[in-house]
Amino acid sequence: MNGGPSGFTNAPVTRAFIIASALFTIFFGIQGRFNTLGLSYQDIFGKFRLWKLIWSIFSFWSTPELMFGLYLLYYFRIFERQIGSNKYSVFIVFSILNSLLFEFLVIGLLKDPTTKLVTSGPYGLIFASFVPFFFDIPVSTRFHVFGFHFSDKSFVYLAGLQLLLSSWRRSILPGICGILAGSLYRSNVFYIRKAKFPEFIASFFSRFSLPSTGSPRVASTRNVAGNVPSFPPRQTERNYPAPMPSAVEPSEDSITTLVSMGFNRNSARQALMQARNDVNVATNILLEAQSH
């Protein structure tokens, strides 16, 4: 399982966020100021330090956390491809703000003025992304190792577990807050999943981030997740070769999974026939078709 086409094709917001996170972390690492990161009771309720809030959103506490965190951010770019850059920007802001709000509540309840209770880094966004990852991303392969059952999603869960436990309580707390924020988004409180930013705000990330390598970036053609994408079926037929005569008719569950991700039903059926009913491969075929 992978996040679709390689690189940051159709994922300019993810690219901008990863670049910002890496630069902030490297800057504090060079300055030797990792110990200044993280949030405490004094930072929020004593001397309100806005700069620490901003740094804490982007800067990881250590190099190992940076590696696992950037890997997860890079993998979760698949959600930007599914719902479009604009709505993914809403998801980022919603996840970060709500996870910070939960963190403030917990820090206020603990009232420990001497300890940094929350580590720094985009934990809110990363662990909020695990909610749609768990519910919406299908398993494409399963395997056994020493009698234990694994799937292709297991590697992402293991990376998340490593990041969650990297600083023990200081990382577990923002991780749980991120999961709560992701659950709120999925439950569509205040119809947040229909919200969109003005287009110039979302397009800012495309201009801000560096050019990507590989396939050229094109504007996302997705509408709201679950709606029919804007490319016509006739164009899709040119992108997909005719299925082999021996191709098995795809299952209704597989078609429904792709339709729920925003793909046209007829296009989803053709892709599944070409991919021999492999949902993950069919998803990549449809994403590649939209990038041309």
C-alpha positions in Angstrom: 0.0 0.0 0.0 1.2 3.5 -0.8 -0.2 7.0 -0.9 -0.9 7.0 -4.6 1.5 8.5 -7.3 5.0 9.1 -6.0 6.1 12.6 -5.0 3.8 15.5 -4.2 1.6 15.2 -7.2 -1.8 16.9 -6.4 -0.6 17.5 -2.8 0.9 21.1 -2.7 -0.5 21.8 0.8 1.2 18.6 2.2 4.4 19.6 0.5 4.3 23.1 2.0 3.6 21.8 5.5 6.4 19.2 5.4 8.9 21.9 4.1 7.9 24.3 6.9 8.1 21.5 9.6 11.5 20.4 8.4 12.9 23.9 8.2 11.7 24.9 11.7 13.0 21.7 13.2 16.4 22.1 11.5 16.6 25.7 12.6 16.1 24.9 16.3 18.4 21.9 16.0 21.2 24.1 14.6 20.6 26.7 17.4 20.6 23.9 20.0 17.3 25.2 21.3 15.2 22.0 21.3 14.9 22.3 25.1 12.9 25.6 24.6 10.2 23.7 22.7 7.1 22.2 24.2 4.3 23.7 26.1 3.9 24.0 29.9 1.3 25.6 32.2 3.4 28.8 32.4 3.6 29.1 28.7 -0.2 29.2 28.3 -1.7 30.4 31.6 1.3 32.3 33.2 3.1 34.2 30.4 1.1 33.7 27.2 3.9 33.0 24.7 2.3 33.0 21.3 5.6 32.3 19.6 5.9 29.0 21.5 2.4 28.0 20.2 3.5 28.6 16.6 6.9 26.8 16.9 5.2 23.9 18.7 2.9 23.4 15.7 5.7 22.8 13.3 8.9 21.9 15.1 9.6 18.4 16.2 11.4 17.7 19.5 14.1 15.5 18.1 15.5 14.1 14.9 13.9 10.6 15.3 10.5 12.3 15.8 11.2 14.4 12.7 11.8 11.3 10.6 8.7 9.4 11.7 6.6 12.5 11.7 7.6 13.5 8.1 7.0 10.0 6.9 3.5 10.0 8.3 2.8 13.5 6.9 4.1 12.4 3.5 2.0 9.2 3.5 -1.2 11.0 4.6 -1.0 13.2 1.5 -3.4 10.7 0.1 -6.2 12.5 1.9 -5.4 15.8 0.1 -5.7 13.9 -3.2 -9.0 12.5 -2.1 -10.8 15.7 -0.9 -8.7 18.4 -2.7 -6.2 20.9 -1.4 -8.8 23.5 -0.3 -10.8 21.1 1.9 -7.5 19.5 3.2 -6.4 23.0 4.3 -9.6 23.2 6.3 -8.8 19.8 7.8 -5.3 20.9 8.8 -6.5 24.1 10.5 -9.5 22.3 12.2 -7.3 19.5 13.5 -4.5 21.8 14.8 -6.8 24.3 16.5 -9.0 21.7 18.2 -6.1 19.5 19.3 -4.5 22.7 20.8 -7.8 23.4 22.6 -7.9 19.9 24.1 -4.2 20.3 25.2 -5.0 23.6 26.9 -7.8 22.0 28.8 -5.7 19.2 30.0 -2.8 21.4 30.9 -5.2 23.7 32.8 -6.6 20.8 34.7 -3.1 19.4 35.7 -1.8 22.8 36.7 1.9 21.7 36.8 4.0 24.9 36.5 7.3 23.1 36.5 7.0 20.5 33.8 6.6 20.7 30.0 3.5 18.6 29.6 3.3 18.7 25.8 6.0 18.0 23.3 6.3 20.0 20.1 5.4 19.0 16.6 2.3 18.6 14.4 0.9 15.8 16.5 -2.6 17.1 16.2 -2.6 16.9 12.4 -0.8 13.6 12.3 -3.0 11.7 14.7 -6.1 13.4 13.5 -5.2 11.8 10.1 -5.2 8.3 11.7 -9.0 8.6 12.1 -9.8 8.6 8.3 -6.9 6.3 7.8 -8.5 3.7 10.1 -12.1 4.1 8.7 -11.6 5.0 5.0 -8.4 3.3 3.7 -9.0 -0.3 2.8 -6.5 -3.1 3.5 -5.1 -4.5 0.2 -2.8 -7.2 1.4 -2.5 -9.4 4.6 0.4 -11.5 5.7 1.7 -13.5 8.7 5.0 -13.1 10.6 5.8 -15.7 13.3 2.1 -16.4 13.7 1.1 -12.7 14.0 -1.4 -11.2 11.6 -0.3 -8.0 9.7 -1.6 -6.0 6.8 -0.1 -3.3 4.6 -1.5 -0.7 7.0 0.4 -2.2 9.9 3.6 -0.3 9.0 1.8 3.1 9.2 0.3 2.1 12.6 3.8 1.1 13.8 5.3 4.4 12.8 2.4 6.2 14.5 2.9 4.1 17.7 6.6 5.0 17.7 5.8 8.7 17.4 3.1 8.5 20.0 5.5 6.9 22.6 8.6 8.9 21.6 8.4 11.2 24.6 5.9 9.1 26.7 3.4 11.4 28.5 4.5 14.5 26.6 3.8 12.9 23.3 0.9 10.6 24.3 -1.2 13.7 25.4 -1.0 15.6 22.0 -1.5 12.3 20.2 -4.8 11.6 22.0 -5.9 15.2 21.5 -5.2 14.8 17.8 -7.3 11.7 17.6 -10.2 13.5 19.3 -9.8 16.4 16.8 -9.9 13.9 13.9 -13.0 12.3 15.4 -14.8 15.6 15.5 -13.9 16.3 11.9 -15.2 12.9 10.8 -18.4 13.4 12.8 -18.9 16.6 10.7 -19.5 18.9 13.6 -20.9 22.3 12.4 -20.8 20.7 8.9 -17.0 21.3 8.9 -16.5 18.8 6.1 -18.4 21.1 3.7 -16.3 24.1 4.7 -13.9 25.7 2.2 -11.4 28.5 2.3 -11.3 31.2 -0.4 -9.4 29.8 -3.3 -6.5 32.3 -3.0 -5.7 31.0 0.5 -5.4 27.4 -0.6 -3.4 28.3 -3.8 -0.9 30.2 -1.6 0.6 26.9 -0.5 1.2 26.0 -4.1 3.2 29.2 -4.7 5.0 28.9 -1.3 6.3 25.3 -1.6 9.2 24.3 -3.8 8.6 22.6 -7.2 8.1 18.9 -6.9 10.0 16.3 -8.9 8.5 13.6 -11.0 5.1 14.1 -12.5 4.1 17.8 -13.0 1.6 19.2 -10.6 -1.9 19.8 -11.8 -4.8 21.4 -10.1 -7.1 19.0 -8.3 -10.2 18.1 -10.1 -12.0 16.6 -7.1 -15.2 18.1 -5.8 -16.4 17.4 -2.2 -15.6 13.9 -1.1 -18.4 11.6 -2.2 -19.4 13.7 -5.2 -18.8 12.9 -8.8 -15.4 14.2 -9.9 -15.3 16.7 -12.7 -13.6 14.7 -15.4 -16.0 13.1 -17.9 -16.4 9.4 -18.4 -15.3 9.6 -22.0 -11.9 11.1 -21.0 -11.5 8.3 -18.4 -12.1 5.7 -21.1 -9.1 7.0 -23.0 -6.9 6.8 -19.8 -7.8 3.3 -19.1 -7.1 0.5 -21.5 -10.0 -1.9 -22.1 -10.1 -4.6 -19.5 -9.0 -8.1 -20.4 -11.8 -10.5 -21.4 -11.0 -12.7 -18.5 -11.3 -9.8 -16.0 -13.6 -10.6 -13.0 -16.5 -8.3 -12.4 -15.5 -6.2 -9.4 -17.4 -6.6 -6.1 -20.0 -4.1 -5.1 -18.1 -3.4 -1.8 -15.0 -2.4 -3.8 -17.0 -0.1 -6.1 -18.7 1.5 -3.1 -15.3 2.1 -1.4 -14.0 4.0 -4.4 -17.2 6.0 -4.9 -17.1 7.0 -1.2 -13.6 8.4 -1.9 -15.1 10.7 -4.6 -14.6 8.7 -7.8 -17.3 8.3 -10.5 -19.0 4.9 -10.3 -18.3 3.9 -13.9 -14.7 5.0 -13.6 -14.3 3.1 -10.4 -15.7 -0.1 -12.0 -13.3 0.2 -15.0 -10.3 0.8 -12.7 -11.2 -2.2 -10.5 -11.5 -4.5 -13.6 -8.1 -3.3 -14.8 -6.7 -3.8 -11.3 -8.3 -7.2 -10.9 -10.5 -6.0 -8.0 -7.5 -4.6 -6.0 -8.9 -1.5 -4.4 -5.5 0.1 -3.7 -4.2 -0.4 -7.2 -7.5 0.9 -8.6 -7.2 4.0 -6.5 -3.7 4.6 -7.8 -5.0 4.2 -11.4 -7.8 6.7 -10.9 -5.4 9.2 -9.2 -2.9 8.8 -12.1 -5.7 9.4 -14.6 -6.5 12.7 -12.9 -2.9 13.8 -13.0 -2.8 13.7 -16.8 
